[in-house]
Amino acid sequence: MSYKCKICGFIHEGAIPDGYYCPICKTTLFDFEKIEEEPRKNNKEKKKSE
Ligand SMILES: [Zn+2]
């Protein structure tokens, strides 16, 4: 999971700690948006235990 700064586009990887601010533009975490990983399309093709 990553967070992207809506102001400058900086991407912070991992969880955002309390009191975090953007190292580039100094905005607060409220201007970060969560980036969800793209859902992988599984064709319900789970590997069965061999
Ligand atoms: Zn920023």
mmCIF file of the protein (N, C-alpha, C, O) and its ligand, coordinates in Angstrom:
data_MODEL
# 
_entry.id   MODEL 
# 
loop_
_entity.id 
_entity.type 
_entity.pdbx_number_of_molecules 
1 polymer     1 
2 non-polymer 1 
# 
_entity_poly.entity_id                      1 
_entity_poly.type                           'polypeptide(L)' 
_entity_poly.nstd_linkage                   no 
_entity_poly.nstd_monomer                   no 
_entity_poly.pdbx_seq_one_letter_code       MSYKCKICGFIHEGAIPDGYYCPICKTTLFDFEKIEEEPRKNNKEKKKSE 
_entity_poly.pdbx_seq_one_letter_code_can   MSYKCKICGFIHEGAIPDGYYCPICKTTLFDFEKIEEEPRKNNKEKKKSE 
_entity_poly.pdbx_strand_id                 A 
# 
loop_
_entity_poly_seq.entity_id 
_entity_poly_seq.num 
_entity_poly_seq.mon_id 
_entity_poly_seq.hetero 
1 1  MET n 
1 2  SER n 
1 3  TYR n 
1 4  LYS n 
1 5  CYS n 
1 6  LYS n 
1 7  ILE n 
1 8  CYS n 
1 9  GLY n 
1 10 PHE n 
1 11 ILE n 
1 12 HIS n 
1 13 GLU n 
1 14 GLY n 
1 15 ALA n 
1 16 ILE n 
1 17 PRO n 
1 18 ASP n 
1 19 GLY n 
1 20 TYR n 
1 21 TYR n 
1 22 CYS n 
1 23 PRO n 
1 24 ILE n 
1 25 CYS n 
1 26 LYS n 
1 27 THR n 
1 28 THR n 
1 29 LEU n 
1 30 PHE n 
1 31 ASP n 
1 32 PHE n 
1 33 GLU n 
1 34 LYS n 
1 35 ILE n 
1 36 GLU n 
1 37 GLU n 
1 38 GLU n 
1 39 PRO n 
1 40 ARG n 
1 41 LYS n 
1 42 ASN n 
1 43 ASN n 
1 44 LYS n 
1 45 GLU n 
1 46 LYS n 
1 47 LYS n 
1 48 LYS n 
1 49 SER n 
1 50 GLU n 
# 
loop_
_struct_asym.id 
_struct_asym.entity_id 
A 1 
B 2 
# 
loop_
_chem_comp.id 
_chem_comp.type 
_chem_comp.mon_nstd_flag 
ALA 'L-peptide linking' y 
ARG 'L-peptide linking' y 
ASN 'L-peptide linking' y 
ASP 'L-peptide linking' y 
CYS 'L-peptide linking' y 
GLU 'L-peptide linking' y 
GLY 'peptide linking'   y 
HIS 'L-peptide linking' y 
ILE 'L-peptide linking' y 
LEU 'L-peptide linking' y 
LYS 'L-peptide linking' y 
MET 'L-peptide linking' y 
PHE 'L-peptide linking' y 
PRO 'L-peptide linking' y 
SER 'L-peptide linking' y 
THR 'L-peptide linking' y 
TYR 'L-peptide linking' y 
ZN  non-polymer         . 
# 
_pdbx_entity_nonpoly.entity_id   2 
_pdbx_entity_nonpoly.name        ? 
_pdbx_entity_nonpoly.comp_id     ZN 
# 
_pdbx_nonpoly_scheme.asym_id         B 
_pdbx_nonpoly_scheme.entity_id       2 
_pdbx_nonpoly_scheme.mon_id          ZN 
_pdbx_nonpoly_scheme.ndb_seq_num     1 
_pdbx_nonpoly_scheme.pdb_seq_num     101 
_pdbx_nonpoly_scheme.auth_seq_num    101 
_pdbx_nonpoly_scheme.pdb_mon_id      ZN 
_pdbx_nonpoly_scheme.auth_mon_id     ZN 
_pdbx_nonpoly_scheme.pdb_strand_id   A 
_pdbx_nonpoly_scheme.pdb_ins_code    . 
# 
loop_
_atom_site.group_PDB 
_atom_site.id 
_atom_site.type_symbol 
_atom_site.label_atom_id 
_atom_site.label_alt_id 
_atom_site.label_comp_id 
_atom_site.label_asym_id 
_atom_site.label_entity_id 
_atom_site.label_seq_id 
_atom_site.pdbx_PDB_ins_code 
_atom_site.Cartn_x 
_atom_site.Cartn_y 
_atom_site.Cartn_z 
_atom_site.occupancy 
_atom_site.B_iso_or_equiv 
_atom_site.pdbx_formal_charge 
_atom_site.auth_seq_id 
_atom_site.auth_comp_id 
_atom_site.auth_asym_id 
_atom_site.auth_atom_id 
_atom_site.pdbx_PDB_model_num 
ATOM   1   N  N  . MET A 1 1  ? 0.848   -1.201  0.000   1.00 0.00 ? 1   MET A N  1 
ATOM   2   C  CA . MET A 1 1  ? 0.000   0.000   0.000   1.00 0.00 ? 1   MET A CA 1 
ATOM   3   C  C  . MET A 1 1  ? 0.879   1.244   0.000   1.00 0.00 ? 1   MET A C  1 
ATOM   4   O  O  . MET A 1 1  ? 1.881   1.310   0.711   1.00 0.00 ? 1   MET A O  1 
ATOM   5   N  N  . SER A 1 2  ? 0.499   2.211   -0.791  1.00 0.00 ? 2   SER A N  1 
ATOM   6   C  CA . SER A 1 2  ? 1.278   3.437   -0.879  1.00 0.00 ? 2   SER A CA 1 
ATOM   7   C  C  . SER A 1 2  ? 0.354   4.648   -0.755  1.00 0.00 ? 2   SER A C  1 
ATOM   8   O  O  . SER A 1 2  ? -0.864  4.546   -0.903  1.00 0.00 ? 2   SER A O  1 
ATOM   9   N  N  . TYR A 1 3  ? 0.965   5.778   -0.482  1.00 0.00 ? 3   TYR A N  1 
ATOM   10  C  CA . TYR A 1 3  ? 0.194   7.015   -0.422  1.00 0.00 ? 3   TYR A CA 1 
ATOM   11  C  C  . TYR A 1 3  ? 0.840   8.043   -1.332  1.00 0.00 ? 3   TYR A C  1 
ATOM   12  O  O  . TYR A 1 3  ? 2.063   8.161   -1.408  1.00 0.00 ? 3   TYR A O  1 
ATOM   13  N  N  . LYS A 1 4  ? -0.010  8.777   -2.014  1.00 0.00 ? 4   LYS A N  1 
ATOM   14  C  CA . LYS A 1 4  ? 0.497   9.763   -2.948  1.00 0.00 ? 4   LYS A CA 1 
ATOM   15  C  C  . LYS A 1 4  ? 0.095   11.161  -2.503  1.00 0.00 ? 4   LYS A C  1 
ATOM   16  O  O  . LYS A 1 4  ? -1.060  11.420  -2.164  1.00 0.00 ? 4   LYS A O  1 
ATOM   17  N  N  . CYS A 1 5  ? 1.061   12.040  -2.513  1.00 0.00 ? 5   CYS A N  1 
ATOM   18  C  CA . CYS A 1 5  ? 0.790   13.427  -2.173  1.00 0.00 ? 5   CYS A CA 1 
ATOM   19  C  C  . CYS A 1 5  ? 0.038   14.078  -3.326  1.00 0.00 ? 5   CYS A C  1 
ATOM   20  O  O  . CYS A 1 5  ? 0.488   14.077  -4.472  1.00 0.00 ? 5   CYS A O  1 
ATOM   21  N  N  . LYS A 1 6  ? -1.113  14.630  -2.990  1.00 0.00 ? 6   LYS A N  1 
ATOM   22  C  CA . LYS A 1 6  ? -1.933  15.214  -4.048  1.00 0.00 ? 6   LYS A CA 1 
ATOM   23  C  C  . LYS A 1 6  ? -1.350  16.539  -4.522  1.00 0.00 ? 6   LYS A C  1 
ATOM   24  O  O  . LYS A 1 6  ? -1.715  17.039  -5.586  1.00 0.00 ? 6   LYS A O  1 
ATOM   25  N  N  . ILE A 1 7  ? -0.462  17.096  -3.747  1.00 0.00 ? 7   ILE A N  1 
ATOM   26  C  CA . ILE A 1 7  ? 0.096   18.394  -4.097  1.00 0.00 ? 7   ILE A CA 1 
ATOM   27  C  C  . ILE A 1 7  ? 1.263   18.262  -5.071  1.00 0.00 ? 7   ILE A C  1 
ATOM   28  O  O  . ILE A 1 7  ? 1.298   18.925  -6.107  1.00 0.00 ? 7   ILE A O  1 
ATOM   29  N  N  . CYS A 1 8  ? 2.210   17.402  -4.728  1.00 0.00 ? 8   CYS A N  1 
ATOM   30  C  CA . CYS A 1 8  ? 3.428   17.343  -5.546  1.00 0.00 ? 8   CYS A CA 1 
ATOM   31  C  C  . CYS A 1 8  ? 3.625   15.988  -6.218  1.00 0.00 ? 8   CYS A C  1 
ATOM   32  O  O  . CYS A 1 8  ? 4.506   15.821  -7.062  1.00 0.00 ? 8   CYS A O  1 
ATOM   33  N  N  . GLY A 1 9  ? 2.809   15.041  -5.837  1.00 0.00 ? 9   GLY A N  1 
ATOM   34  C  CA . GLY A 1 9  ? 2.917   13.751  -6.498  1.00 0.00 ? 9   GLY A CA 1 
ATOM   35  C  C  . GLY A 1 9  ? 3.902   12.804  -5.850  1.00 0.00 ? 9   GLY A C  1 
ATOM   36  O  O  . GLY A 1 9  ? 4.139   11.703  -6.346  1.00 0.00 ? 9   GLY A O  1 
ATOM   37  N  N  . PHE A 1 10 ? 4.474   13.236  -4.744  1.00 0.00 ? 10  PHE A N  1 
ATOM   38  C  CA . PHE A 1 10 ? 5.395   12.371  -4.018  1.00 0.00 ? 10  PHE A CA 1 
ATOM   39  C  C  . PHE A 1 10 ? 4.678   11.114  -3.556  1.00 0.00 ? 10  PHE A C  1 
ATOM   40  O  O  . PHE A 1 10 ? 3.537   11.173  -3.097  1.00 0.00 ? 10  PHE A O  1 
ATOM   41  N  N  . ILE A 1 11 ? 5.338   9.997   -3.677  1.00 0.00 ? 11  ILE A N  1 
ATOM   42  C  CA . ILE A 1 11 ? 4.718   8.744   -3.257  1.00 0.00 ? 11  ILE A CA 1 
ATOM   43  C  C  . ILE A 1 11 ? 5.444   8.175   -2.059  1.00 0.00 ? 11  ILE A C  1 
ATOM   44  O  O  . ILE A 1 11 ? 6.648   7.923   -2.086  1.00 0.00 ? 11  ILE A O  1 
ATOM   45  N  N  . HIS A 1 12 ? 4.672   7.983   -1.011  1.00 0.00 ? 12  HIS A N  1 
ATOM   46  C  CA . HIS A 1 12 ? 5.209   7.382   0.201   1.00 0.00 ? 12  HIS A CA 1 
ATOM   47  C  C  . HIS A 1 12 ? 4.781   5.934   0.227   1.00 0.00 ? 12  HIS A C  1 
ATOM   48  O  O  . HIS A 1 12 ? 3.593   5.624   0.132   1.00 0.00 ? 12  HIS A O  1 
ATOM   49  N  N  . GLU A 1 13 ? 5.750   5.050   0.357   1.00 0.00 ? 13  GLU A N  1 
ATOM   50  C  CA . GLU A 1 13 ? 5.406   3.638   0.376   1.00 0.00 ? 13  GLU A CA 1 
ATOM   51  C  C  . GLU A 1 13 ? 5.224   3.161   1.802   1.00 0.00 ? 13  GLU A C  1 
ATOM   52  O  O  . GLU A 1 13 ? 6.018   3.474   2.689   1.00 0.00 ? 13  GLU A O  1 
ATOM   53  N  N  . GLY A 1 14 ? 4.182   2.412   1.998   1.00 0.00 ? 14  GLY A N  1 
ATOM   54  C  CA . GLY A 1 14 ? 3.916   1.885   3.324   1.00 0.00 ? 14  GLY A CA 1 
ATOM   55  C  C  . GLY A 1 14 ? 2.928   2.752   4.070   1.00 0.00 ? 14  GLY A C  1 
ATOM   56  O  O  . GLY A 1 14 ? 2.418   3.736   3.534   1.00 0.00 ? 14  GLY A O  1 
ATOM   57  N  N  . ALA A 1 15 ? 2.664   2.385   5.300   1.00 0.00 ? 15  ALA A N  1 
ATOM   58  C  CA . ALA A 1 15 ? 1.702   3.116   6.108   1.00 0.00 ? 15  ALA A CA 1 
ATOM   59  C  C  . ALA A 1 15 ? 2.258   4.484   6.472   1.00 0.00 ? 15  ALA A C  1 
ATOM   60  O  O  . ALA A 1 15 ? 3.468   4.669   6.610   1.00 0.00 ? 15  ALA A O  1 
ATOM   61  N  N  . ILE A 1 16 ? 1.351   5.431   6.624   1.00 0.00 ? 16  ILE A N  1 
ATOM   62  C  CA . ILE A 1 16 ? 1.771   6.774   7.011   1.00 0.00 ? 16  ILE A CA 1 
ATOM   63  C  C  . ILE A 1 16 ? 1.650   6.932   8.523   1.00 0.00 ? 16  ILE A C  1 
ATOM   64  O  O  . ILE A 1 16 ? 0.570   6.742   9.082   1.00 0.00 ? 16  ILE A O  1 
ATOM   65  N  N  . PRO A 1 17 ? 2.727   7.272   9.172   1.00 0.00 ? 17  PRO A N  1 
ATOM   66  C  CA . PRO A 1 17 ? 2.705   7.442   10.626  1.00 0.00 ? 17  PRO A CA 1 
ATOM   67  C  C  . PRO A 1 17 ? 2.028   8.741   11.021  1.00 0.00 ? 17  PRO A C  1 
ATOM   68  O  O  . PRO A 1 17 ? 1.903   9.665   10.217  1.00 0.00 ? 17  PRO A O  1 
ATOM   69  N  N  . ASP A 1 18 ? 1.599   8.797   12.254  1.00 0.00 ? 18  ASP A N  1 
ATOM   70  C  CA . ASP A 1 18 ? 0.977   10.018  12.768  1.00 0.00 ? 18  ASP A CA 1 
ATOM   71  C  C  . ASP A 1 18 ? 1.944   11.194  12.657  1.00 0.00 ? 18  ASP A C  1 
ATOM   72  O  O  . ASP A 1 18 ? 3.138   11.060  12.923  1.00 0.00 ? 18  ASP A O  1 
ATOM   73  N  N  . GLY A 1 19 ? 1.419   12.322  12.267  1.00 0.00 ? 19  GLY A N  1 
ATOM   74  C  CA . GLY A 1 19 ? 2.253   13.505  12.212  1.00 0.00 ? 19  GLY A CA 1 
ATOM   75  C  C  . GLY A 1 19 ? 3.145   13.557  10.989  1.00 0.00 ? 19  GLY A C  1 
ATOM   76  O  O  . GLY A 1 19 ? 4.056   14.380  10.904  1.00 0.00 ? 19  GLY A O  1 
ATOM   77  N  N  . TYR A 1 20 ? 2.881   12.685  10.061  1.00 0.00 ? 20  TYR A N  1 
ATOM   78  C  CA . TYR A 1 20 ? 3.694   12.643  8.852   1.00 0.00 ? 20  TYR A CA 1 
ATOM   79  C  C  . TYR A 1 20 ? 3.402   13.846  7.966   1.00 0.00 ? 20  TYR A C  1 
ATOM   80  O  O  . TYR A 1 20 ? 2.272   14.330  7.899   1.00 0.00 ? 20  TYR A O  1 
ATOM   81  N  N  . TYR A 1 21 ? 4.414   14.306  7.307   1.00 0.00 ? 21  TYR A N  1 
ATOM   82  C  CA . TYR A 1 21 ? 4.183   15.339  6.294   1.00 0.00 ? 21  TYR A CA 1 
ATOM   83  C  C  . TYR A 1 21 ? 5.089   15.101  5.109   1.00 0.00 ? 21  TYR A C  1 
ATOM   84  O  O  . TYR A 1 21 ? 6.128   14.450  5.214   1.00 0.00 ? 21  TYR A O  1 
ATOM   85  N  N  . CYS A 1 22 ? 4.675   15.636  3.991   1.00 0.00 ? 22  CYS A N  1 
ATOM   86  C  CA . CYS A 1 22 ? 5.404   15.412  2.752   1.00 0.00 ? 22  CYS A CA 1 
ATOM   87  C  C  . CYS A 1 22 ? 6.795   16.046  2.828   1.00 0.00 ? 22  CYS A C  1 
ATOM   88  O  O  . CYS A 1 22 ? 6.925   17.229  3.142   1.00 0.00 ? 22  CYS A O  1 
ATOM   89  N  N  . PRO A 1 23 ? 7.823   15.264  2.542   1.00 0.00 ? 23  PRO A N  1 
ATOM   90  C  CA . PRO A 1 23 ? 9.196   15.785  2.594   1.00 0.00 ? 23  PRO A CA 1 
ATOM   91  C  C  . PRO A 1 23 ? 9.482   16.773  1.461   1.00 0.00 ? 23  PRO A C  1 
ATOM   92  O  O  . PRO A 1 23 ? 10.461  17.519  1.505   1.00 0.00 ? 23  PRO A O  1 
ATOM   93  N  N  . ILE A 1 24 ? 8.630   16.767  0.469   1.00 0.00 ? 24  ILE A N  1 
ATOM   94  C  CA . ILE A 1 24 ? 8.864   17.658  -0.668  1.00 0.00 ? 24  ILE A CA 1 
ATOM   95  C  C  . ILE A 1 24 ? 8.162   18.997  -0.454  1.00 0.00 ? 24  ILE A C  1 
ATOM   96  O  O  . ILE A 1 24 ? 8.793   20.053  -0.494  1.00 0.00 ? 24  ILE A O  1 
ATOM   97  N  N  . CYS A 1 25 ? 6.859   18.941  -0.228  1.00 0.00 ? 25  CYS A N  1 
ATOM   98  C  CA . CYS A 1 25 ? 6.104   20.187  -0.176  1.00 0.00 ? 25  CYS A CA 1 
ATOM   99  C  C  . CYS A 1 25 ? 5.568   20.485  1.220   1.00 0.00 ? 25  CYS A C  1 
ATOM   100 O  O  . CYS A 1 25 ? 4.875   21.480  1.434   1.00 0.00 ? 25  CYS A O  1 
ATOM   101 N  N  . LYS A 1 26 ? 5.896   19.614  2.159   1.00 0.00 ? 26  LYS A N  1 
ATOM   102 C  CA . LYS A 1 26 ? 5.575   19.854  3.572   1.00 0.00 ? 26  LYS A CA 1 
ATOM   103 C  C  . LYS A 1 26 ? 4.090   19.854  3.899   1.00 0.00 ? 26  LYS A C  1 
ATOM   104 O  O  . LYS A 1 26 ? 3.673   20.322  4.958   1.00 0.00 ? 26  LYS A O  1 
ATOM   105 N  N  . THR A 1 27 ? 3.314   19.333  2.992   1.00 0.00 ? 27  THR A N  1 
ATOM   106 C  CA . THR A 1 27 ? 1.906   19.268  3.311   1.00 0.00 ? 27  THR A CA 1 
ATOM   107 C  C  . THR A 1 27 ? 1.652   18.115  4.289   1.00 0.00 ? 27  THR A C  1 
ATOM   108 O  O  . THR A 1 27 ? 2.495   17.235  4.463   1.00 0.00 ? 27  THR A O  1 
ATOM   109 N  N  . THR A 1 28 ? 0.504   18.139  4.908   1.00 0.00 ? 28  THR A N  1 
ATOM   110 C  CA . THR A 1 28 ? 0.233   17.116  5.911   1.00 0.00 ? 28  THR A CA 1 
ATOM   111 C  C  . THR A 1 28 ? -0.339  15.869  5.269   1.00 0.00 ? 28  THR A C  1 
ATOM   112 O  O  . THR A 1 28 ? -0.636  15.842  4.075   1.00 0.00 ? 28  THR A O  1 
ATOM   113 N  N  . LEU A 1 29 ? -0.485  14.858  6.068   1.00 0.00 ? 29  LEU A N  1 
ATOM   114 C  CA . LEU A 1 29 ? -0.975  13.586  5.547   1.00 0.00 ? 29  LEU A CA 1 
ATOM   115 C  C  . LEU A 1 29 ? -2.393  13.689  5.009   1.00 0.00 ? 29  LEU A C  1 
ATOM   116 O  O  . LEU A 1 29 ? -2.856  12.797  4.298   1.00 0.00 ? 29  LEU A O  1 
ATOM   117 N  N  . PHE A 1 30 ? -3.082  14.767  5.344   1.00 0.00 ? 30  PHE A N  1 
ATOM   118 C  CA . PHE A 1 30 ? -4.452  14.902  4.850   1.00 0.00 ? 30  PHE A CA 1 
ATOM   119 C  C  . PHE A 1 30 ? -4.488  15.156  3.351   1.00 0.00 ? 30  PHE A C  1 
ATOM   120 O  O  . PHE A 1 30 ? -5.522  14.998  2.701   1.00 0.00 ? 30  PHE A O  1 
ATOM   121 N  N  . ASP A 1 31 ? -3.349  15.549  2.821   1.00 0.00 ? 31  ASP A N  1 
ATOM   122 C  CA . ASP A 1 31 ? -3.290  15.759  1.378   1.00 0.00 ? 31  ASP A CA 1 
ATOM   123 C  C  . ASP A 1 31 ? -2.714  14.554  0.653   1.00 0.00 ? 31  ASP A C  1 
ATOM   124 O  O  . ASP A 1 31 ? -2.377  14.609  -0.530  1.00 0.00 ? 31  ASP A O  1 
ATOM   125 N  N  . PHE A 1 32 ? -2.615  13.477  1.395   1.00 0.00 ? 32  PHE A N  1 
ATOM   126 C  CA . PHE A 1 32 ? -2.182  12.240  0.760   1.00 0.00 ? 32  PHE A CA 1 
ATOM   127 C  C  . PHE A 1 32 ? -3.398  11.390  0.458   1.00 0.00 ? 32  PHE A C  1 
ATOM   128 O  O  . PHE A 1 32 ? -4.365  11.361  1.219   1.00 0.00 ? 32  PHE A O  1 
ATOM   129 N  N  . GLU A 1 33 ? -3.331  10.708  -0.651  1.00 0.00 ? 33  GLU A N  1 
ATOM   130 C  CA . GLU A 1 33 ? -4.395  9.775   -0.957  1.00 0.00 ? 33  GLU A CA 1 
ATOM   131 C  C  . GLU A 1 33 ? -3.826  8.385   -1.080  1.00 0.00 ? 33  GLU A C  1 
ATOM   132 O  O  . GLU A 1 33 ? -2.716  8.168   -1.565  1.00 0.00 ? 33  GLU A O  1 
ATOM   133 N  N  . LYS A 1 34 ? -4.628  7.462   -0.625  1.00 0.00 ? 34  LYS A N  1 
ATOM   134 C  CA . LYS A 1 34 ? -4.180  6.080   -0.632  1.00 0.00 ? 34  LYS A CA 1 
ATOM   135 C  C  . LYS A 1 34 ? -4.191  5.529   -2.052  1.00 0.00 ? 34  LYS A C  1 
ATOM   136 O  O  . LYS A 1 34 ? -5.133  5.747   -2.815  1.00 0.00 ? 34  LYS A O  1 
ATOM   137 N  N  . ILE A 1 35 ? -3.146  4.828   -2.380  1.00 0.00 ? 35  ILE A N  1 
ATOM   138 C  CA . ILE A 1 35 ? -3.101  4.182   -3.693  1.00 0.00 ? 35  ILE A CA 1 
ATOM   139 C  C  . ILE A 1 35 ? -3.322  2.696   -3.500  1.00 0.00 ? 35  ILE A C  1 
ATOM   140 O  O  . ILE A 1 35 ? -2.501  1.985   -2.921  1.00 0.00 ? 35  ILE A O  1 
ATOM   141 N  N  . GLU A 1 36 ? -4.437  2.265   -3.997  1.00 0.00 ? 36  GLU A N  1 
ATOM   142 C  CA . GLU A 1 36 ? -4.714  0.836   -3.904  1.00 0.00 ? 36  GLU A CA 1 
ATOM   143 C  C  . GLU A 1 36 ? -3.959  0.116   -5.009  1.00 0.00 ? 36  GLU A C  1 
ATOM   144 O  O  . GLU A 1 36 ? -3.841  0.604   -6.133  1.00 0.00 ? 36  GLU A O  1 
ATOM   145 N  N  . GLU A 1 37 ? -3.463  -1.031  -4.665  1.00 0.00 ? 37  GLU A N  1 
ATOM   146 C  CA . GLU A 1 37 ? -2.807  -1.806  -5.706  1.00 0.00 ? 37  GLU A CA 1 
ATOM   147 C  C  . GLU A 1 37 ? -3.845  -2.246  -6.721  1.00 0.00 ? 37  GLU A C  1 
ATOM   148 O  O  . GLU A 1 37 ? -4.988  -2.553  -6.382  1.00 0.00 ? 37  GLU A O  1 
ATOM   149 N  N  . GLU A 1 38 ? -3.425  -2.268  -7.950  1.00 0.00 ? 38  GLU A N  1 
ATOM   150 C  CA . GLU A 1 38 ? -4.362  -2.675  -8.977  1.00 0.00 ? 38  GLU A CA 1 
ATOM   151 C  C  . GLU A 1 38 ? -4.814  -4.103  -8.729  1.00 0.00 ? 38  GLU A C  1 
ATOM   152 O  O  . GLU A 1 38 ? -4.006  -5.016  -8.560  1.00 0.00 ? 38  GLU A O  1 
ATOM   153 N  N  . PRO A 1 39 ? -6.104  -4.264  -8.712  1.00 0.00 ? 39  PRO A N  1 
ATOM   154 C  CA . PRO A 1 39 ? -6.630  -5.616  -8.485  1.00 0.00 ? 39  PRO A CA 1 
ATOM   155 C  C  . PRO A 1 39 ? -6.245  -6.547  -9.619  1.00 0.00 ? 39  PRO A C  1 
ATOM   156 O  O  . PRO A 1 39 ? -6.491  -6.283  -10.796 1.00 0.00 ? 39  PRO A O  1 
ATOM   157 N  N  . ARG A 1 40 ? -5.652  -7.609  -9.227  1.00 0.00 ? 40  ARG A N  1 
ATOM   158 C  CA . ARG A 1 40 ? -5.250  -8.548  -10.278 1.00 0.00 ? 40  ARG A CA 1 
ATOM   159 C  C  . ARG A 1 40 ? -6.438  -9.387  -10.696 1.00 0.00 ? 40  ARG A C  1 
ATOM   160 O  O  . ARG A 1 40 ? -7.245  -9.825  -9.875  1.00 0.00 ? 40  ARG A O  1 
ATOM   161 N  N  . LYS A 1 41 ? -6.518  -9.591  -11.956 1.00 0.00 ? 41  LYS A N  1 
ATOM   162 C  CA . LYS A 1 41 ? -7.639  -10.377 -12.447 1.00 0.00 ? 41  LYS A CA 1 
ATOM   163 C  C  . LYS A 1 41 ? -7.329  -11.857 -12.319 1.00 0.00 ? 41  LYS A C  1 
ATOM   164 O  O  . LYS A 1 41 ? -6.596  -12.440 -13.118 1.00 0.00 ? 41  LYS A O  1 
ATOM   165 N  N  . ASN A 1 42 ? -7.890  -12.416 -11.330 1.00 0.00 ? 42  ASN A N  1 
ATOM   166 C  CA . ASN A 1 42 ? -7.722  -13.860 -11.176 1.00 0.00 ? 42  ASN A CA 1 
ATOM   167 C  C  . ASN A 1 42 ? -8.866  -14.565 -11.883 1.00 0.00 ? 42  ASN A C  1 
ATOM   168 O  O  . ASN A 1 42 ? -10.035 -14.230 -11.690 1.00 0.00 ? 42  ASN A O  1 
ATOM   169 N  N  . ASN A 1 43 ? -8.536  -15.490 -12.657 1.00 0.00 ? 43  ASN A N  1 
ATOM   170 C  CA . ASN A 1 43 ? -9.580  -16.234 -13.350 1.00 0.00 ? 43  ASN A CA 1 
ATOM   171 C  C  . ASN A 1 43 ? -10.063 -17.398 -12.504 1.00 0.00 ? 43  ASN A C  1 
ATOM   172 O  O  . ASN A 1 43 ? -10.377 -18.485 -12.989 1.00 0.00 ? 43  ASN A O  1 
ATOM   173 N  N  . LYS A 1 44 ? -10.103 -17.108 -11.214 1.00 0.00 ? 44  LYS A N  1 
ATOM   174 C  CA . LYS A 1 44 ? -10.502 -18.166 -10.288 1.00 0.00 ? 44  LYS A CA 1 
ATOM   175 C  C  . LYS A 1 44 ? -9.688  -19.419 -10.550 1.00 0.00 ? 44  LYS A C  1 
ATOM   176 O  O  . LYS A 1 44 ? -10.167 -20.550 -10.469 1.00 0.00 ? 44  LYS A O  1 
ATOM   177 N  N  . GLU A 1 45 ? -8.452  -19.158 -10.863 1.00 0.00 ? 45  GLU A N  1 
ATOM   178 C  CA . GLU A 1 45 ? -7.588  -20.278 -11.197 1.00 0.00 ? 45  GLU A CA 1 
ATOM   179 C  C  . GLU A 1 45 ? -6.606  -20.498 -10.072 1.00 0.00 ? 45  GLU A C  1 
ATOM   180 O  O  . GLU A 1 45 ? -5.405  -20.266 -10.213 1.00 0.00 ? 45  GLU A O  1 
ATOM   181 N  N  . LYS A 1 46 ? -7.126  -20.940 -8.979  1.00 0.00 ? 46  LYS A N  1 
ATOM   182 C  CA . LYS A 1 46 ? -6.278  -21.146 -7.829  1.00 0.00 ? 46  LYS A CA 1 
ATOM   183 C  C  . LYS A 1 46 ? -5.486  -22.438 -7.972  1.00 0.00 ? 46  LYS A C  1 
ATOM   184 O  O  . LYS A 1 46 ? -5.951  -23.466 -8.463  1.00 0.00 ? 46  LYS A O  1 
ATOM   185 N  N  . LYS A 1 47 ? -4.273  -22.301 -7.510  1.00 0.00 ? 47  LYS A N  1 
ATOM   186 C  CA . LYS A 1 47 ? -3.422  -23.485 -7.566  1.00 0.00 ? 47  LYS A CA 1 
ATOM   187 C  C  . LYS A 1 47 ? -3.881  -24.475 -6.506  1.00 0.00 ? 47  LYS A C  1 
ATOM   188 O  O  . LYS A 1 47 ? -3.884  -24.178 -5.311  1.00 0.00 ? 47  LYS A O  1 
ATOM   189 N  N  . LYS A 1 48 ? -4.256  -25.614 -6.953  1.00 0.00 ? 48  LYS A N  1 
ATOM   190 C  CA . LYS A 1 48 ? -4.664  -26.614 -5.981  1.00 0.00 ? 48  LYS A CA 1 
ATOM   191 C  C  . LYS A 1 48 ? -3.429  -27.318 -5.433  1.00 0.00 ? 48  LYS A C  1 
ATOM   192 O  O  . LYS A 1 48 ? -2.429  -27.517 -6.122  1.00 0.00 ? 48  LYS A O  1 
ATOM   193 N  N  . SER A 1 49 ? -3.542  -27.668 -4.211  1.00 0.00 ? 49  SER A N  1 
ATOM   194 C  CA . SER A 1 49 ? -2.396  -28.323 -3.602  1.00 0.00 ? 49  SER A CA 1 
ATOM   195 C  C  . SER A 1 49 ? -2.032  -29.577 -4.373  1.00 0.00 ? 49  SER A C  1 
ATOM   196 O  O  . SER A 1 49 ? -2.883  -30.392 -4.728  1.00 0.00 ? 49  SER A O  1 
ATOM   197 N  N  . GLU A 1 50 ? -0.776  -29.698 -4.611  1.00 0.00 ? 50  GLU A N  1 
ATOM   198 C  CA . GLU A 1 50 ? -0.362  -30.827 -5.442  1.00 0.00 ? 50  GLU A CA 1 
ATOM   199 C  C  . GLU A 1 50 ? -0.289  -32.130 -4.665  1.00 0.00 ? 50  GLU A C  1 
ATOM   200 O  O  . GLU A 1 50 ? 0.046   -33.169 -5.233  1.00 0.00 ? 50  GLU A O  1 
HETATM 201 ZN ZN . ZN  B 2 .  ? 3.988   16.764  -1.465  1.00 0.00 2 101 ZN  A ZN 1 
# 
